[in-house]
Amino acid sequence: MMIRPLKHKRILITREKSGAEVFANKLKERGAVPIITPLLTINCLKTHFFQTAATLSMYEWIFFTSANGVDCFFKHVQKEDVRSCRIAAVGSKTAKALEKHGCTVHFIPNTFHAEAMAREFFQKYTPSRPVLFVRGNRSRRVLIDRFLEKQIPFDCLHVYETMPNQSIQSELNRQLQQHQFDFLTFTSPSTVDSFIQLTEEAHRFLDQPIVCIGPTTKKRAKEHGFANIFVPEQYTIEGMIDTMQLFTHRKDE
């Protein structure tokens, strides 16, 4: 019988509640023991932008850089409202969220982060009409800056805000005090920031093995002093799990 490399490995999941269960279930399939402590809360924002569906018809492209942005956006509109627009998604998770709302995704980069999205998009397309960016309050400026450089008109629509989950602080610190974790996982720079903010004596965990979903999250972790950082080749939850499994397998050899 093949021994699963993540069997009994205790892994902290810090992502927001909406995606934490999916992550946890995938880890359980590999034999791991996931502990969910969602360090972020996502709040959809009210907006008067969508008073008429005609508002959206002026845009050639709508860019989505997170599944949260998709879900909050479609609290205001129906798929028919965007039928005249082309849709861009930063990665597979965002694309799946769009497909659940009945949308066709016309562009997705080969590498799932904003830098690659901008580079690969302009290798294929030059919009002739304005572009709409669907964003959160902590979204990065990478795409915006690239469109400014190209002098392509755009609008930004903030549909959600990401906030530290203060209500989880006691539970987080209880888990960290009572258990030794094999990995901490971070799926955004905001989860790293919230961990540092909410953890008592956070410096004690800076040598802990952590897995970051991509280079932007890794950069933030390094800025906070984390030293033992792993990043998957594919910037997905599955990639993070594969990275943990590979590291554990090599460590146990």
TORDREN-904414 format. One record per residue: x, y, z of N, C-alpha, C in turn; residue in three letters. Coordinates in pm, whole numbers, plus 32768, in hexadecimal, padded with zeros to 4 digits. Layout:
N
XYZXYZXYZala ...
//
This chain:
253
80557F8880008000800080008058807D8000met 803780DC7FA9808481577FA3806081B28019met 80C781E2805F80B1823D80CF80A482CA8099ile 8039830D80BC80248396808E808183F580D9arg 80D5844280928137849880D380FD84FE8133pro 80808529811F8045858D81787FF3855081E9leu 7FFA84CD81F77FAC848B825F7FD284C082E9lys 7F6C84EC83327F79852183BB7FC085A883C1his 7FE285E383518022866683537FB986D18375lys 7FD9872483D67F7C878B84037F99880C83B6arg 7F34883F83737F4588B183177EE0891E8339ile 7F108996834C7EBA8A08836C7E888A4A82ECleu 7E058A5782DF7DC78A9B826D7D988B24829Cile 7DCA8B8D825B7DAC8C1582867D518C608227thr 7D2E8C2481B77CDF8C6C81527C518C838184arg 7C098CDC813F7B828CFD816A7B288C828167glu 7ABD8C8981B67A678C1581CF7A308BD78150lys 7A0E8C2B80ED79CD8BF880737A228B948028ser 7AA78BA280307AFE8B467FE97B478AE48043gly 7B3A8AF780C67B868AA481237B5A8A128122ala 7AD889FA81177AA58971811B7AD7892080A4glu 7ADA8960802F7B0C891A7FB77B9E88F37FCBval 7BEE89507FFE7C7B8936801A7C8888C3807Ephe 7C3A88CA80EA7C40886481537C1C87DA811Dala 7BB687D180CC7B8B874F80977BF68712803Dasn 7C3987667FEF7CA487347F997D1A87017FEDlys 7D368744805B7DA1871680B57D7C869280F9leu 7CFF868581207CD3860881607CE285928101lys 7CCC85AB80807CDC8541801D7D6C850F8018glu 7DCB8564803E7E59853D80417E82850A80CBarg 7E23850081287E4284CA81AB7E6A85318213gly 7E6685B281EE7E91861C824A7E23863D82AFala 7E4B868A83147DED86B9837B7DE68751836Fval 7D87878583217D7D8816830F7D3688588385pro 7D6688CB83AD7D27891C84147D0289A183D4ile 7C8189C083D37C518A3983927C488AAB83F6ile 7C918B1583DC7C848B9284287C828C0583C4thr 7C0D8C23838B7C058C8A83227C2A8D138359pro 7C978D4B83277CCB8DC9835C7C928E438315leu 7C3E8E2C82B07C038E9C82667B6C8E8D8260leu 7B2A8EFD82587A9C8EFF82387A8A8F4F81B7thr 7A318F2181627A158F6380E379888F9F80EAile 7980902180D87900906680DB78E390A28052asn 787590788015784C90B57F96781D91447FB0cys 783D919D7F55781C922A7F6477A3924F7F11leu 775492A97F4676E492E07EF9771A93477E97lys 76DF934A7E22770A93AB7DBE769493D57D68thr 769594527D39762D94857CE07658947B7C4Dhis 76C994387C377700942E7BB076A093E77B52phe 765693847B867605932C7B32757393587B2Cphe 755A93D67B2374D094037B1C748C93D57A9Cgln 74D993C77A3274A3939179B5750893317978thr 74D792CA79367530926B78F4757E92AE7884ala 7547931C784E758B936177E176129398780Bala 762493AC788D76A493DC78BF771693807896thr 76FD92FF78997765929D787B7780929177E5leu 772292B57792773192A17701779E92F976C5ser 77CB935D770F783493B576DA78BE937576E2met 78CB9306772E794F92C877437965925576E3tyr 79DE925276AC7A0391E476547A2B916976A5glu 7A75918177127AA5911577697A81913377F9trp 7A6690C878457A5B90D178D77AC390727911ile 7B1A90A879677B84905A79A57B5E90357A34phe 7B698FB27A527B518F7F7ADA7BD38F427B0Fphe 7BFC8F6E7B847C7A8F3B7BBC7C648EE97C3Athr 7BE98EC87C5A7BCF8E6F7CCC7B428E377CC3ser 7B2E8DC37CFF7AA88D887D047A4C8DDC7D5Cala 7A848E1C7DC37A328E737E1779F98EE77DC6asn 7A4B8F1F7D6D7A1C8F8A7D1779AA8F5C7CBDgly 79B68EE27C8A794C8EAA7C3578CA8EA07C82val 78D08E637CF878568E4C7D4578138ECE7D6Fasp 78628F307D9878278FB07DC277F18FFE7D4Acys 78358FF67CD9780890387C5E777F90047C34phe 776C8F807C3A76F08F467C0A76808F497C71phe 76978F8C7CE076288FAF7D3975D990237CFElys 761590697C9F75D790E07C6475A490C97BD5his 75DD90687B8E75BB90587B00759C8FC67ADFval 75618FB37A6B754A8F2E7A3575AB8F1879C2gln 75BE8E9A799C761E8E7D793175F68EC478AFlys 75728ED9789C75458F1C782275778FAC781Bglu 75938FE7788F75C190727893764E9083785Casp 769A901578557724901F782577388FD677A1val 76CB8FB6775F76D78F6676E477238FAE7675arg 772790347679776F907E7612780290937634ser 782C906576AB78B6907976DA79058FF876CCcys 7987900776BC79E18F9576C37A168F8E7752arg 7A318F1377807A518EFC780D7ADF8EC7781Bile 7B2C8F0378767BB28ED478957BB88EAA7928ala 7BF88E3979437C068E0479CB7C998DEB79E8ala 7CC38E0C7A627D518E017A847D808D717A93val 7D238D157AB47D4D8C8B7AC97CD78C2B7AC4gly 7CF48BAC7ADD7C8E8B447ACC7C1E8B507B31ser 7C3E8B767BAD7BD58B837C127B748BF27BEDlys 7BAA8C637BC07B568CD37B967B048CAD7B1Cthr 7B428C647AC07AFA8C387A487A868BDA7A6Dala 7A9D8B7F7ACB7A328B247AF579BF8B707B35lys 79E08BD87B8479778C297BC279238C6E7B57ala 79648C9E7AED791C8CDE7A7F78C48C7A7A35leu 78F88C047A1F78AB8B9D79D8782F8B747A27glu 78398B777AAE77C58B577B0177558BBD7AEElys 777C8C357AC877198C9E7AAD76EF8CA07A1Ahis 771A8C3A79CF76F18C2D794577408C7F78E2gly 77B68CB0790A78068D0678B378708CB57868cys 788B8CDF77EF78FA8CA877A279778CFC77BDthr 79E48CBA77DE7A628D0077F67AB28D027775val 7AD28D7977457B168D8776C47BAD8D8E76D0his 7BDF8DAD77487C708DB4775B7C948D8D77E9phe 7CF98D3677F37D338D0F78737DC88CFB785Cile 7E208D3778AC7EB08D2A78947EE28C9D78B4pro 7F538C7B787B7F8F8BF978987FC78BF17925asn 7FF58C64795880268C6E79E17FC78CC67A2Fthr 7F9A8C957AA47F2A8CD57AE87F558D447B46phe 7F828DB37B0F7F958E2C7B617F8B8EA67B06his 7F7F8F1B7B447F5C8F947AFA7FC68FBB7A94ala 80468FAA7AB680B18FCF7A5880A58F7F79D7glu 80928EFD79E480838EA8796E80038EC97923ala 7F9A8EE7796E7F1A8F08792E7F2A8F8278D3met 7F6D8FEA79047F81906278B47FD99044783Bala 80498FFF785180A78FE477E480678F8F7776arg 80268F23779D7FEC8EC8773A7F738F0776F4glu 7F288F58773D7EB48F9877007EDF8FF3768Dphe 7F44904576A57F6E90A5763E7FB9906275CCphe 7FE48FE775E0801E8F9C75707FB18F71750Dgln 7F348F6B753B7EC78F3B74E77E638FA774BFlys 7E4D900975187DDE906575047E0890F87516tyr 7DC1914D74CF7DCA91DE74E27D3B921374E5thr 7D04922B755B7C78925775637C6192DB751Apro 7BEF92E474D87BCA936074927B6393B074E0ser 7B29937275487AC993B575A07AF793A77631arg 7ABB93F1768E7AE793EB771A7ADE93607757pro 7B2D934D77C07B3592CF780A7B0792EA7899val 7AC5928778D47A99929279607AE6922E79B6leu 7B2292607A227B66920A7A837B0D91F97AFEphe 7AEA917D7B1D7A9A915F7B937AFC913B7C03val 7AF891897C707B6491837CD27B30917E7D62arg 7B8E91617DBD7B77916F7E4C7BC791E57E80gly 7BB392057EFF7BF4927C7F377C8B926B7F44asn 7CBC91EE7F417D4C91D77F4E7D8C91A57ECDarg 7D4391AE7E607D7A917E7DE07DF491CF7DB9ser 7E53918B7D797ECF91CC7D4E7EB892207CD0arg 7F1892767CB27F0D92D47C437F4F92A27BC2arg 7F7E92277BC07FCD91F77B4E7F8392097ACAval 7F0891D77AC27EBC91E17A467E9E92727A23leu 7E7692BD7A867E57934B7A6F7ECF93947A35ile 7F43937D7A707FBB93C17A427FDD939B79B2asp 7FC9931E798D7FE792F379057F88933578A1arg 7F0B934278C67EAB9382786C7EC494187863phe 7EF3945378CE7F1A94E078C97F8E94F37869leu 7FF09498786E806394A07814803994957783glu 7FD5944177697FA4942C76DF7F3F949776B5lys 7F1C94ED77147EBB955876FB7E34952176CBgln 7E0B94B477097D8A947776EC7D2894A17759ile 7CB694DB77367C57950B779B7C1B949877ECpro 7C0494B0786C7BCD944A78C37B85948C7938phe 7B32943D797A7AF4946379F87B0D93F37A5Dasp 7B0E94187ADC7B1D93B87B497A9B93B37B98cys 7A6F933B7BB779F793297C067A1A92D47C80leu 7A1493107CF67A3192C87D7279B092887DA5his 79AD92037DA5793391BC7DCA793E91737E4Fval 79B7916F7E8979C3912F7F0D7A39916A7F59tyr 7A3791557FDC7AA6917D80317AD591058080glu 7B5890FE80937B96909380E17BC490CD8165thr 7B97908F81D47BB590C282587BEE905282AFmet 7C499073830E7C77900D836D7C018FD883BEpro 7C008F5683D57B948F16841F7BB58F1884B5asn 7B948F8684F47BB68F9885827B758F2C85DAgln 7B038EFA85B17ABB8E9886047B048E138610ser 7B658DF985B77BAC8D7885B97C2C8D7F860Cile 7C4F8DF386407CD18E0686807CE88DA586F3gln 7C888D95874B7C998D3B87BE7CAB8CAB8791ser 7C5C8C8187307C658BF886FE7CEC8BE186B9glu 7D188C42866B7D9A8C3686297E098C21868Eleu 7E0E8C7386F37E798C6987567E6E8BEB87ABasn 7DF48BBE87C37DE28B40880B7E1A8ACC87BBarg 7DFD8AC887397E308A5E86E37EC98A6086DDgln 7F028AD886D07F948AE486C67FD98ABC8748leu 7F978AD287B87FD18AAE88397FC58A198856gln 7F5889DC882A7F3D8952884C7F7988EC87ECgln 7F96891887707FC188B9870A803F88E986C3his 808D8886869780FF88A1864080D2888985B0gln 80DD88EE855D80B288E184D3812788BF8479phe 810C886984178173884583B5817F88B2834Basp 810E88F18329810D895E82C780A589C682EEphe 80C78A4482D480648AAE82D1804D8AD0823Eleu 7FD38AF082187FB78B0E818A7F7C8B9A817Dthr 7FA78BDF81147F768C6680F97F518C728065phe 7ED98CA3804B7EA98CAC7FC27E9E8D3B7F8Ethr 7ECF8D9C7FDB7ED18E287FAF7F2B8E77800Eser 7F5F8EE97FE17FA98F3F803E7F578F6780B7pro 7ED48F7680A57E7E8F9E81157E7A8F348183ser 7E818EB3815E7E828E4B81C57F048E518215thr 7F718E7381D37FF18E82821B7FE98EF7827Cval 7FB78F69824C7FAA8FDF82A17F538FC2831Basp 7EE48F7D83067E888F6183737EC58EFF83D7ser 7F138E9E83A67F568E4184027FB38E8E845Fphe 80028EE88427805F8F37847980118F8F84DAile 7FA48FC884AD7F55902484FF7F0F8FDB8571gln 7EDC8F6385577E878F1E85B77ECF8EBB8611leu 7F4B8E9785EE7F948E3186397FE68E6F86A9thr 7FD68E37872080298E62879180B78E2F877Dglu 81198E86879081A68E62877E81BB8E2086F5glu 81908E64868F81988E2D860782278E0B85DFala 82888E4D861A83148E3485F6833E8DA48610his 82F88D60866A831A8CD4868B83008C768617arg 82B48CA485B3828B8C4C854582D18C6E84C1phe 83338CC684C683728CF4844A83CA8C8A8409leu 83F48C24845584408BB5841B83E88B3D83F8asp 83688B49841083098ADF83F282FE8ACC835Agln 82FD8A51832782E68A3D8298825E8A75826Fpro 825E8ACA820B81E18B0281D881DA8AED8142ile 815F8AE0811181488AD0808180F38B458052val 81288B917FF480E28C057FBB80B18BE37F2Fcys 803C8C147F0B7FFF8BEC7E8C80498C237E13ile 80938C917E2480DA8CCB7DB281428D2F7DDEgly 81888D6C7D7E81F98DC47D9D81D28E437DE7pro 815A8E777DCF81318EF07E15811E8ED57EAAthr 80E08E657ECA80CF8E3E7F5681568E1E7F95thr 81AE8DDE7F4A82358DC17F7D827F8E437F9Elys 82738EA57F4882B68F257F5F82888F637FE3lys 82048F607FFC81D28F99807882038F4880F1arg 82098EC580E4823A8E72815182CC8E928171ala 831C8EA5810983A98EC9811E83B58F508161lys 835E8FAD813C8360903281798344902A820Fglu 82F58FC9823782D68FB882C5833F8F63830Fhis 839F8F2B82C5840B8EE2830584028E4C82FFgly 839E8E1382BC83998D8282AD84108D53825Aphe 844C8CE5828484C98CB9824684BD8C3481FBala 845A8BE3821D84508B5C81E783D38B55818Fasn 83DE8B8B811483698BA280BF836D8B478044ile 82FA8B0B802782EB8AB87FB0827D8AF17F57phe 82968AEF7ED382348B1F7E7182258AB57E05val 81AA8A8F7DE281988A287D7A81B68A5E7CEEpro 81CE8A037C9181E18A2B7C06815E8A607BCBglu 80F18A1D7BEA806C8A4D7BC2802D8A937C39gln 80038B0F7C257FD38B617C947F418B427CB4tyr 7F2C8AC97CE67EA78A987D077EAC8A4E7D8Cthr 7E358A337DC47E2D89E37E3E7E6889597E28ile 7E49891D7DB67E8088987D987F19889E7D91glu 7F4D890A7D577FDD891B7D52801B89277DDBgly 7FD8896D7E35800989797EBF800F88F07F04met 7FA788A17EEF7FA3881D7F2E801087C37EF5ile 802387C77E72808E87787E33811787A17E6Aasp 812A88237E8081AA88547EB581C188207F42thr 815C88227F96816987EC801E81878756801Amet 814487117FC1815886817FB781E686617F89gln 821786AA7F25829E86947EF2830686B27F5Dleu 82F687207FA583558744800F835686DA807Bphe 82E186AC80A382D88647810D831785C480E2thr 82FE859F806483378522802F83D085278030his 840885998003849A85A6800184D485AA808Darg 848E85EA80E984BB85F5817384BF856E81B7lys 845F851781928453849481D284AE842B8195asp 84EC844B811F854183E980DE85C083CF8130glu 
//
